[in-house]
Amino acid sequence: MPKEITLKELNTDLFIAEKVSEIKSIVGDGMAINALSGGVDSSVVTMLGHKALGNQLRTVFVENGLMREGEAEQVVGFFKKLGVTVEVIDARKEFFDALKGITNPEEKREAITQTFYRKVFGRIVKESGAKYLLQGTILTDIDETVAGIKRQHNVFEQLGIDPLTTFGYKIIEPLVQLRKEGVRKTGKALGLPAALFDRIPFPGPAFAARVIGAVTPEKVETVRKATVIVERLLKNSGAFQYLAILHEDRVTGMRDGKRDFGQQIEIRCWDSTDARKATPTRLSFDILGKMGSEIVQNVPGVVSVTYNITSKPPSTIEAI
């Protein structure tokens, strides 16, 4: 396990200098690919890689069809202002084909892992001649994977998997000694705008982690629309994370005096510092009611909205 650098111990200037030097040393005169999702961790890694490698780094955003509304355009715009060119790779068909019919959570994560690392990045690496992939794995990802809580899609060596042998390239992980708040502090020191370093966490498997059961473009669009409402109404809540989940079971509802057999959205909102433990945020019933009403009125097919009131543990922050 990597040695943790706690928030109290973290000297961001020293950490950044060490990681920039480390990345330069590993890559040398070669090329590296950077996997940018727009989340906090990958955004910080992007700036570390850009600082270390400049034009030796090719930054790509994989459009997998599972991201938040307008994510690709927003991320490209943010990083253009920071002097980083981001190339958008359309891989939506590959991901939905890989996920077709899969309902088991671990099998979903494995399908995403294989599609992301072997098919999509394998192809990009082969085309570019790069030998390295830069990514934002953090210590909590490793903890949860090793403990068997859930397999994080970006953890390999701790499970005895050699990326070079398995995928054909090495993976560089500058943030594995940090937890989320340490990553945010580093992002601020790197000059990232608060809109990037202070974003709420978003899972690596994206909306595949927020659709219970089989993942389809239609189900993803449902949870995406609900997420827009949840994020807008909770952005000033001060919570660590908030999200919408689409359940698999259909439930009975009523519209216009008639039975409507529809879908159910679950809202989760968390107070936490490092994601290892979390408690449900005590939201007012007014805001809960507003979210429920807006989702039912504006997200086709949804007839029921619930709120999770179970702490982590035994619950987890994400659904799967």
N, C-alpha and C positions, 0 to 999 in steps of 0.2 A: 504493500500500500504506500502511496506517496506520503511524505511527511507534510502534515497540515501547517499552513501559515494562517494563523487566526487573524481576525479583523484587527485586534489590538496590536498584534506583532507586525502587521503589514506596513512596510515602507514602500509606497507606490513608486517613487522615483527609482529606488534601488531595484525593486522587482521588475519594472519595465526595462531598465538598463540590462539586467541579467538575462531576461527573456529575449530581448532583441539580439544580444550577443550570442545566445544559445541557438536561436533560429538561423542566424547568419552562419554560424559554425557548422550546423548540420547540413544546410542546403548548399553552402559553398558557392560555386559558379553555376549551379543548376537552376531548375525551375521548380516552383511549388504551386499547387492548386489550393485555393482557399474556399471552404464551404461556408457560405454566408446564408443564414436563414432570416436575418433581421432581428433575432432575439438578442438578449443582453450578452450572453456568452460568445456567440459567434461574431457579434459586432466588435467586442473587445479584441478578440483574436484577429479580426480583420485589420484593425488599426495597429496591433503589434506586428503582424506580418508585413503590412505596408511600410511601417517604420523600419523594419529590418531588411526588407528585400526590394522595395520599390517595384521596378518593372520586371523583376524576376518572379513576381507573384501574380497569378491569374485568379481573379476573384469571380466566382460564379454563384448565382442564385438559382437553385433548382426549383422550377415551378412544377410541383408535384400534384397540383389540384386539391391539396389538403390544407392550404394556408388561409389566413384571415383575408377578409375582403380588401382588395387593393394593395395587398402586401408587397408584391413585386415592384409596383410603380413607386410606392412610398420608400422602400429600401433603396432602390436605385437612385431616387432623388436625394435622400439623406447623404449617401456616400459620394455622390457627384459633387456636392457642396464641400465635402471633406477632401476632395482631390483623388478619390478612388473610383475607378471605372468598374462597374459591375455588369457582367454578362448574364443575361437570363437564358436558362436552358429549359425548353419545354419538354417535360417528361411525364405529363399527365397520363397519357395512355399507358405507359409502362407501369406506373404505380397502381392505377385502377385495375389493370389486367392482373397484376401480381396479387392484389387484395381480393379478387373476385371470389365470393363464396366462403371466405375465411371468417370464422366467428370467434375462435379461441384467441384471447388477448396476446399470449406469447407467440402464437403463430403469425398474428398480424405484425407484431414487432419484428419478427424474423423476416417476414416477407419484405417489409420496408427496408430493413438492414441490407438484405441481399440485393434488392433493386437499387438502393442508393449507392452502396459501395462497390458491388461487383458489376452491375450493368451500367448505371449512369456514370459514376466516377471512373469506373474501369475504362469506359469508352473515352471519356475526356482526357484521362491520364495518358492513354495510348496515343491519342491524336496529338497531344501537346508534348509528349516526351518527358513530362514531369515525373519525378520519382517520389514526391512527397505530397501529402495532403495535410493541410493545416486545419485543425478543428477545435471547437470549444468545450471539450469534456471537462467537467468540474468534479470536485471530490464527492459531492453528494450522488452524482451519477454512478460513480464507482462503488460507493457504500451500498446503495440500494441493489445494485447488480450482484455484488459479491455476497450480500446477505440473503439473496434469493427473494427479495421483496418484489422486484420487477426487473426484467432485463432491459436496461437502457440500450438503445440502438447503437450508441457510439462507444461502447466499452468492449475491448477485445483482449488486450494483453493480460488483464487480470483474470480472464477466463481461460488463459492458455492458448489464445488464438493469435498467431503471428500474421499481421496484415500484409506483410511483404509476400509471404508464402501464399496466403489465401486470396489476396486481391491484386498483388503485383506492385504495391507501393508501400512506403512507410508512412505512418501517421505521426504528426507532431502535435503535442497537446500541452501548450504553455500554461494552461489554467488548472491543471489537475491538483495543485496544492491549495486551491481556494474554494470557498463556498460562495453562495450568491452575493452576499453583501460585500465580500472582498473583491468580487468581479466588478460590482457597481462602482466601488471606490477607485479601482484601477481604470475603468472606463472614463470616469470623470477626470482623472489625472491625464489621460491620453487626449483629452479635448473633445470627447464625444458630447453631443448635445444631450440634455436631460431626457429628451424624447426617445433616445436610444438606450442610454445606460440605466435609466430609471423605469424602463418598461416592465410591465408585469411579465413573469415567466410564461413561456409557451412551449409545449412539449415537442421533443424531436420528431415523434411520429405525427405531430400536428393533429388535425381533426380526426385522424384514425384512432387517436387515443380518447376521443370524445364522442364516438359513435359506438354504442353497445351493439354487438352483433356484426353482421356483414356490412362492409363499407361500400357505398355506391355514390356516384356523383350527386344524386338526388338527396340522399341522407346528409351528405356533407354540406350541401347548399342550405338545408334546413338548420343544421347546427351553426353554420356560418351566419345566417340571418339573425338567429337568436343571440349569438355572440356579440354582434354589432350593438344590440340593445343593451345587453348586460354590461359591456365595457363602457358604453356611453353613460349609463346611469350610475355606475359604481366607480368611475374614474377619480372622484373626489372623496372616496370612502376611507382612504388611508390604509386599505387592506393590502396584504402581501400579494395576493392573487385572487382572481375571480374568473369564473368560467361557466359555460353552458354545456350540458351533456344531453345527447339524444338517446332515450331508452329504446330498447328493442320491442318490448311488449306494447301493444296498442291498448288504449283504455277508452272507456265509454264517456262521452261528453254529450252536450246538447247545443244545437244551433237552431235558431228560428223555431223553437218549440219541437224540434225533431232530434232523434238520436243521431249522434255523430261519433263514429268509432274512429278515434284519431291517435295522434302521437303525444308523447310526454317528454317535456324538457325538464331536466333537473339543474338548478343553479347551485354552484358552490362558491363560497367566498371565505377567504382564510386570513387569519392573523398568524404570522410566523416571522422568524428572523432568518432561518437557514433552510427551511423546508423539511428538516428532519422531524420536527414536531409542529403541529398546527392545530388551531382551534377555530371553529366557525365564528365569523364576525357577527356580532350582535346587531344586525341591521334592523332599522325600524320597520314596523309592519306597513307603513305608508310606502316605503321604497320597494319592499317586497311585492306589495299589491300593484304598484306601478309597473314593475318589471313583468309580473304575470299578465297584466292586462295588455301591455304593449306586445308581448310575445304572441299571445293568443290572437290578437287582432291583426298582427302584421306578418306572422310566419305561417304560411299555408299548411293546413293539416294538423296543427298543434291544438289540442283541447285541454291540456293539463300542464301546470307548471308547479314544481315542488322545490323546496330548499333543504339542502343537507345540513343536519345539526349534529353530526358525529365527528369527534376530534380525530386527528392523526397522532398515534395509532388509536383504534384499530383501522379506521378509514385511511385512505391515501388521498393526496391532493388531487391527482387525476383519477379518472374512473377506471382506466385499464393500463 
